[in-house]
Amino acid sequence: MGIKKDVIMLRDLLCFAETAKEGQVNEAARKNGMKQSNMSKVIKDLERGLDTKLFNRVHQGMRLTETGREVFEISCGIEHILYQIRNFSTFSHQVSGDLRLWTSDGIGAAYISACLPDFYAQYPDVHLEIQCSLEPPQTFHDIDMAIIYEKPSQNDAVIIYSNKLLFKLYASKVYLSRYGVPKSLEDIINNHKICTRTNFVRWPEWSKVLNKAKHIATTTNSSQMLLSVIKEGVGIGLIPTCIARKETDLFELSKIPFEIEHPFWIISHKDTKDLPKVRALLDYIKNATDKL
């Protein structure tokens, strides 16, 4: 066929695979820095070249045809080979064994878990033991890495990295359709239902809101539960922007100028921080949290 034609075919198959995974041409184009028209043309050219229909266009997006599913399986094989090549290194194959990670249920379940498939693809021989808790660990002798929200004071802990989470006010579209969009913070305090976490009272600005609020609908000690009740339309609450932007049902109350930045620290044990397996996890999570 020739290298030039093979390269074009490879590009077309990768674009097709992205569209199949997203279920929409515009979303696949956006995530890959392409124009929607260019992505659509690639798909049409591929269908024309294969002389078959790969997608059925439906109201909510695009569904694979029977032939499309077969081509998708082939494209997954190609992506797997490319992924192996991109992530090939001698160091990756030297990293193995057990790793112990401590994190809260919020950043753990909503963010760190989403980062792990790529980590395991790069380091397949690592076993990760994840402990979730709202209380910071008392000692680090049995923890390789932790993400904590209070600056550590333990002698065996070493700070590897620090950053901040940005919290803003969110409500579900269902809630807003029932109760209307609040016009101000005072409107929320007087006329809307509020959902919060128990440890949010440590923030003076939010504590003032809670003290004045007439309708606190839910208080929980779980970040995941807080996210769930807000998504279900129970009330309005503070959610980290890095988590909220993944939830299509949530609506940011951007016209109300209220936000809180909360620091967090990535910590390791002073005696194990330079072990290859620990360093691999530390570097990976650090790079992931840079995108928060």
DALINWO-V654148 format. One record per pair of residues at least 12 apart in sequence whose ideal C-beta (glycine too) atoms are under 6 Angstrom apart, sorted by the first residue. I is the first residue (numbers start at 1). J is the second residue. D is the distance in Angstrom with one decimal. If there is no record, write none. Layout:
I_J_D, I_J_D
This chain:
12_42_5.4, 12_46_4.2, 13_75_4.6, 13_78_6.0, 15_39_5.9, 15_42_4.4, 16_46_5.5, 17_75_4.0, 18_32_6.0, 20_64_5.8, 20_72_5.0, 23_61_4.0, 23_62_5.9, 24_61_4.4, 25_39_5.2, 25_40_5.3, 52_67_4.7, 53_65_5.3, 54_68_3.9, 55_68_5.8, 87_122_4.7, 92_122_5.4, 94_276_5.9, 95_123_4.7, 95_276_5.3, 95_277_4.9, 95_280_4.8, 96_125_3.5, 97_277_5.2, 98_127_4.9, 99_126_5.9, 99_128_5.1, 99_144_5.1, 99_277_5.8, 99_281_5.4, 100_129_4.9, 100_143_5.2, 100_144_4.8, 101_130_5.0, 101_145_5.2, 102_131_4.9, 102_137_5.4, 102_143_5.0, 102_146_3.9, 103_147_4.5, 105_132_4.4, 105_222_5.7, 105_223_5.4, 105_224_5.3, 106_223_2.5, 108_132_5.1, 109_224_5.3, 110_243_4.4, 115_288_4.3, 119_284_5.1, 123_280_5.8, 134_221_5.7, 136_148_4.9, 136_150_5.4, 140_154_5.9, 140_156_4.7, 140_157_4.8, 140_269_4.5, 144_272_5.7, 144_278_4.9, 145_268_5.2, 145_281_5.7, 145_282_5.9, 146_267_4.7, 147_264_5.9, 147_266_5.7, 148_265_5.5, 149_264_5.2, 152_267_5.4, 156_269_5.7, 156_270_5.6, 157_267_4.9, 158_268_5.5, 158_270_4.7, 158_273_5.5, 159_265_5.5, 160_266_4.7, 160_268_5.4, 160_282_5.4, 161_266_4.3, 161_286_4.8, 162_265_4.8, 163_289_5.6, 164_261_4.7, 164_263_5.1, 165_240_4.6, 165_262_5.1, 166_241_4.9, 166_261_5.6, 167_238_4.3, 167_240_5.6, 167_260_4.5, 168_241_5.6, 168_252_5.8, 168_259_4.9, 169_253_4.3, 169_256_5.8, 169_258_5.7, 170_239_4.8, 170_244_5.1, 170_250_4.7, 170_252_5.7, 171_236_4.5, 171_251_5.8, 172_231_5.4, 172_233_4.6, 172_249_5.2, 173_249_5.9, 173_251_5.5, 174_233_3.8, 175_233_4.1, 176_251_6.0, 185_256_5.6, 185_258_5.6, 188_236_5.9, 189_212_4.9, 189_213_5.1, 190_214_5.8, 192_236_5.5, 193_215_4.7, 193_217_3.9, 193_235_3.5, 194_213_5.1, 194_216_5.0, 194_235_5.3, 194_236_5.7, 195_217_5.7, 195_218_4.4, 195_226_6.0, 195_229_5.2, 195_230_5.4, 195_234_5.7, 195_235_4.2, 195_237_3.9, 196_219_5.6, 196_237_5.8, 197_226_5.3, 198_219_6.0, 198_221_4.8, 203_260_5.4, 217_234_5.2, 217_235_4.2, 218_234_5.6, 231_249_5.4, 242_292_4.3, 268_282_6.0
